[in-house]
Amino acid sequence: MKVILKSDIKGVGKKDEVINASDGYARNFLFPKNLAVEANNENMSKLKAKQDSKAYKKSQEKEEAEKIADRLSKIMLKIQVKSGANGKIFGGVSSKEIADNLEKQYQIKVDKKKIELKDTIKTLGTTNVEIKLFEGVIAKLKIDVMSH
């Protein structure tokens, strides 16, 4: 019997997956515990509509991420820090500071976890940073660290 899973079941399948289950397993375990529904025409069309809406939402999010990536590639983010006489920065510029400055200066909200920064920026000058906005969408941002 073909059934549509309503939740992830270890060793069986993931949510919204269509699987073949034995009649007894489906009737005696999956249906009574509300873990699956029969894969009839009505339920299959509901599943397809749900998957289509997910795909549409994902494409919208990707489009939005591409627009932001395009804006970020044209930006030279200026961050002012205190530095010593030899150009060394006290502390360093972290991904949180980069995210905060992006929001303050350009009203672009980026999660600090998406900023690919191996280590804090510890020197004055220009640095290129990659930001993973969405799967397959990576923005390149130029950051100019200046002394004030």
C-alpha positions as YAML, in Angstrom:
chain: A
units: angstrom
residues:
- id: 1
  name: MET
  ca: [0.00, 0.00, 0.00]
- id: 2
  name: LYS
  ca: [1.34, 3.45, -0.89]
- id: 3
  name: VAL
  ca: [1.29, 5.95, 1.97]
- id: 4
  name: ILE
  ca: [2.44, 9.55, 2.51]
- id: 5
  name: LEU
  ca: [4.43, 10.01, 5.72]
- id: 6
  name: LYS
  ca: [3.30, 12.85, 8.00]
- id: 7
  name: SER
  ca: [6.56, 12.89, 10.00]
- id: 8
  name: ASP
  ca: [10.08, 11.48, 9.90]
- id: 9
  name: ILE
  ca: [10.17, 7.84, 10.95]
- id: 10
  name: LYS
  ca: [13.60, 6.35, 11.61]
- id: 11
  name: GLY
  ca: [14.35, 3.49, 9.23]
- id: 12
  name: VAL
  ca: [11.20, 4.16, 7.17]
- id: 13
  name: GLY
  ca: [11.43, 7.60, 5.56]
- id: 14
  name: LYS
  ca: [11.17, 11.36, 5.84]
- id: 15
  name: LYS
  ca: [8.14, 13.63, 6.17]
- id: 16
  name: ASP
  ca: [6.11, 14.09, 2.93]
- id: 17
  name: GLU
  ca: [7.79, 11.07, 1.35]
- id: 18
  name: VAL
  ca: [5.65, 8.52, -0.52]
- id: 19
  name: ILE
  ca: [6.59, 4.97, 0.45]
- id: 20
  name: ASN
  ca: [5.30, 1.45, -0.01]
- id: 21
  name: ALA
  ca: [4.26, -0.04, 3.32]
- id: 22
  name: SER
  ca: [2.69, -3.41, 4.01]
- id: 23
  name: ASP
  ca: [-1.08, -3.22, 4.51]
- id: 24
  name: GLY
  ca: [-0.83, -4.42, 8.11]
- id: 25
  name: TYR
  ca: [1.93, -1.95, 9.05]
- id: 26
  name: ALA
  ca: [-0.03, 0.93, 7.52]
- id: 27
  name: ARG
  ca: [-3.42, 0.02, 9.08]
- id: 28
  name: ASN
  ca: [-2.19, -1.13, 12.48]
- id: 29
  name: PHE
  ca: [0.68, 1.29, 13.15]
- id: 30
  name: LEU
  ca: [1.02, 4.26, 10.78]
- id: 31
  name: PHE
  ca: [-2.66, 5.28, 10.46]
- id: 32
  name: PRO
  ca: [-3.71, 4.88, 14.15]
- id: 33
  name: LYS
  ca: [-0.67, 6.87, 15.34]
- id: 34
  name: ASN
  ca: [-1.37, 9.54, 12.70]
- id: 35
  name: LEU
  ca: [2.10, 9.05, 11.18]
- id: 36
  name: ALA
  ca: [0.87, 8.61, 7.60]
- id: 37
  name: VAL
  ca: [-2.11, 8.95, 5.28]
- id: 38
  name: GLU
  ca: [-3.10, 6.79, 2.33]
- id: 39
  name: ALA
  ca: [-1.59, 7.97, -0.96]
- id: 40
  name: ASN
  ca: [-4.94, 8.41, -2.75]
- id: 41
  name: ASN
  ca: [-5.61, 11.05, -5.43]
- id: 42
  name: GLU
  ca: [-6.80, 13.69, -2.98]
- id: 43
  name: ASN
  ca: [-3.84, 13.33, -0.63]
- id: 44
  name: MET
  ca: [-1.36, 13.16, -3.54]
- id: 45
  name: SER
  ca: [-2.71, 16.43, -4.97]
- id: 46
  name: LYS
  ca: [-2.41, 18.08, -1.53]
- id: 47
  name: LEU
  ca: [1.20, 16.86, -1.30]
- id: 48
  name: LYS
  ca: [1.99, 18.17, -4.80]
- id: 49
  name: ALA
  ca: [0.48, 21.59, -3.97]
- id: 50
  name: LYS
  ca: [2.56, 21.70, -0.76]
- id: 51
  name: GLN
  ca: [5.75, 20.81, -2.67]
- id: 52
  name: ASP
  ca: [4.99, 23.37, -5.40]
- id: 53
  name: SER
  ca: [4.48, 26.12, -2.84]
- id: 54
  name: LYS
  ca: [7.76, 25.14, -1.12]
- id: 55
  name: ALA
  ca: [9.61, 25.25, -4.45]
- id: 56
  name: TYR
  ca: [8.08, 28.65, -5.26]
- id: 57
  name: LYS
  ca: [9.01, 30.04, -1.84]
- id: 58
  name: LYS
  ca: [12.55, 28.70, -2.23]
- id: 59
  name: SER
  ca: [12.92, 30.31, -5.67]
- id: 60
  name: GLN
  ca: [11.66, 33.63, -4.24]
- id: 61
  name: GLU
  ca: [14.20, 33.43, -1.41]
- id: 62
  name: LYS
  ca: [16.99, 32.65, -3.87]
- id: 63
  name: GLU
  ca: [15.96, 35.59, -6.09]
- id: 64
  name: GLU
  ca: [15.99, 37.90, -3.05]
- id: 65
  name: ALA
  ca: [19.43, 36.57, -2.03]
- id: 66
  name: GLU
  ca: [20.77, 37.23, -5.54]
- id: 67
  name: LYS
  ca: [19.54, 40.84, -5.37]
- id: 68
  name: ILE
  ca: [21.28, 41.31, -2.01]
- id: 69
  name: ALA
  ca: [24.46, 39.67, -3.38]
- id: 70
  name: ASP
  ca: [24.42, 42.12, -6.29]
- id: 71
  name: ARG
  ca: [24.08, 45.08, -3.88]
- id: 72
  name: LEU
  ca: [26.85, 43.75, -1.63]
- id: 73
  name: SER
  ca: [29.27, 43.36, -4.54]
- id: 74
  name: LYS
  ca: [29.00, 47.11, -5.22]
- id: 75
  name: ILE
  ca: [29.57, 48.16, -1.61]
- id: 76
  name: MET
  ca: [32.81, 49.22, 0.06]
- id: 77
  name: LEU
  ca: [31.97, 48.85, 3.74]
- id: 78
  name: LYS
  ca: [33.96, 51.30, 5.86]
- id: 79
  name: ILE
  ca: [34.68, 50.30, 9.45]
- id: 80
  name: GLN
  ca: [36.58, 52.62, 11.78]
- id: 81
  name: VAL
  ca: [38.68, 51.13, 14.54]
- id: 82
  name: LYS
  ca: [41.31, 52.21, 17.06]
- id: 83
  name: SER
  ca: [44.80, 51.23, 16.01]
- id: 84
  name: GLY
  ca: [48.38, 51.52, 17.18]
- id: 85
  name: ALA
  ca: [51.18, 53.46, 15.52]
- id: 86
  name: ASN
  ca: [52.30, 50.51, 13.38]
- id: 87
  name: GLY
  ca: [48.83, 49.90, 11.86]
- id: 88
  name: LYS
  ca: [47.85, 47.09, 14.22]
- id: 89
  name: ILE
  ca: [44.25, 47.05, 15.36]
- id: 90
  name: PHE
  ca: [43.32, 46.78, 19.02]
- id: 91
  name: GLY
  ca: [41.16, 43.64, 19.16]
- id: 92
  name: GLY
  ca: [39.91, 42.94, 15.65]
- id: 93
  name: VAL
  ca: [36.92, 43.25, 13.36]
- id: 94
  name: SER
  ca: [34.55, 40.30, 13.87]
- id: 95
  name: SER
  ca: [31.71, 39.00, 11.73]
- id: 96
  name: LYS
  ca: [29.25, 40.53, 14.23]
- id: 97
  name: GLU
  ca: [30.78, 43.98, 13.69]
- id: 98
  name: ILE
  ca: [30.59, 43.50, 9.92]
- id: 99
  name: ALA
  ca: [26.90, 42.50, 10.15]
- id: 100
  name: ASP
  ca: [26.11, 45.45, 12.46]
- id: 101
  name: ASN
  ca: [27.89, 47.96, 10.19]
- id: 102
  name: LEU
  ca: [26.12, 46.59, 7.09]
- id: 103
  name: GLU
  ca: [22.78, 47.12, 8.77]
- id: 104
  name: LYS
  ca: [23.69, 50.59, 10.09]
- id: 105
  name: GLN
  ca: [25.26, 51.94, 6.91]
- id: 106
  name: TYR
  ca: [23.25, 50.21, 4.16]
- id: 107
  name: GLN
  ca: [20.14, 48.73, 5.87]
- id: 108
  name: ILE
  ca: [21.13, 45.24, 4.70]
- id: 109
  name: LYS
  ca: [20.43, 42.60, 7.33]
- id: 110
  name: VAL
  ca: [22.83, 39.65, 7.17]
- id: 111
  name: ASP
  ca: [23.18, 36.88, 9.74]
- id: 112
  name: LYS
  ca: [26.70, 37.02, 11.19]
- id: 113
  name: LYS
  ca: [26.94, 33.21, 10.89]
- id: 114
  name: LYS
  ca: [26.74, 33.52, 7.10]
- id: 115
  name: ILE
  ca: [29.82, 35.74, 6.93]
- id: 116
  name: GLU
  ca: [32.82, 33.58, 6.01]
- id: 117
  name: LEU
  ca: [35.56, 34.98, 8.23]
- id: 118
  name: LYS
  ca: [38.29, 32.53, 9.23]
- id: 119
  name: ASP
  ca: [39.69, 34.91, 11.83]
- id: 120
  name: THR
  ca: [38.96, 38.47, 12.93]
- id: 121
  name: ILE
  ca: [40.43, 41.17, 10.68]
- id: 122
  name: LYS
  ca: [43.50, 42.50, 12.48]
- id: 123
  name: THR
  ca: [45.04, 44.86, 9.93]
- id: 124
  name: LEU
  ca: [44.08, 48.19, 8.42]
- id: 125
  name: GLY
  ca: [43.22, 48.33, 4.73]
- id: 126
  name: THR
  ca: [40.91, 46.56, 2.35]
- id: 127
  name: THR
  ca: [39.79, 42.98, 2.89]
- id: 128
  name: ASN
  ca: [37.45, 40.84, 0.77]
- id: 129
  name: VAL
  ca: [34.91, 38.72, 2.63]
- id: 130
  name: GLU
  ca: [32.47, 36.12, 1.29]
- id: 131
  name: ILE
  ca: [28.91, 35.94, 2.59]
- id: 132
  name: LYS
  ca: [26.83, 32.80, 1.97]
- id: 133
  name: LEU
  ca: [23.34, 34.24, 1.55]
- id: 134
  name: PHE
  ca: [21.60, 31.12, 0.21]
- id: 135
  name: GLU
  ca: [22.70, 27.76, -1.15]
- id: 136
  name: GLY
  ca: [24.57, 28.58, -4.35]
- id: 137
  name: VAL
  ca: [24.46, 32.37, -3.73]
- id: 138
  name: ILE
  ca: [27.72, 33.78, -2.38]
- id: 139
  name: ALA
  ca: [28.25, 37.53, -2.17]
- id: 140
  name: LYS
  ca: [31.66, 39.15, -2.17]
- id: 141
  name: LEU
  ca: [31.96, 42.19, 0.10]
- id: 142
  name: LYS
  ca: [34.88, 44.63, 0.26]
- id: 143
  name: ILE
  ca: [35.64, 45.97, 3.70]
- id: 144
  name: ASP
  ca: [37.86, 48.99, 4.28]
- id: 145
  name: VAL
  ca: [39.21, 49.02, 7.83]
- id: 146
  name: MET
  ca: [40.35, 52.52, 8.76]
- id: 147
  name: SER
  ca: [41.90, 54.09, 11.82]
- id: 148
  name: HIS
  ca: [40.07, 57.00, 13.46]
...
